[in-house]
């Protein structure tokens, strides 16, 4: 985050000077917003689902056995 946040003013000022348009920072924010919106739209929801590589969470051995029996695939 600091790499982008730290260089943003430098890039924005360079673009304003190079393009002679004071609206360039606003355009940058609009593009960033669209990228964020598209990311939210196309990122799948994972709430309540097991993620790849995550182990089951159980409180005791009985729950572990029940979970193992339920998830056992032949």
ZIKACOR-V673614 format. One record per residue. N is the residue number from 1. PHI is phi as a letter, one per 20 degrees, with the letter a starting at -180 (NA if undefined). Layout:
# ZIKACOR-V673614
((N/PHI) (N/PHI))
This chain:
# ZIKACOR-V673614
((1/NA) (2/f) (3/f) (4/f) (5/f) (6/f) (7/e) (8/g) (9/f) (10/f) (11/f) (12/f) (13/f) (14/f) (15/f) (16/f) (17/f) (18/f) (19/e) (20/l) (21/b) (22/f) (23/e) (24/g) (25/f) (26/f) (27/f) (28/f) (29/f) (30/f) (31/f) (32/f) (33/f) (34/f) (35/f) (36/f) (37/f) (38/f) (39/f) (40/f) (41/f) (42/d) (43/e) (44/f) (45/f) (46/d) (47/f) (48/m) (49/d) (50/f) (51/e) (52/g) (53/n) (54/e) (55/e) (56/f) (57/d) (58/c) (59/e) (60/b) (61/f) (62/f) (63/f) (64/f) (65/f) (66/f) (67/f) (68/f) (69/f) (70/f) (71/e) (72/f) (73/d) (74/e))
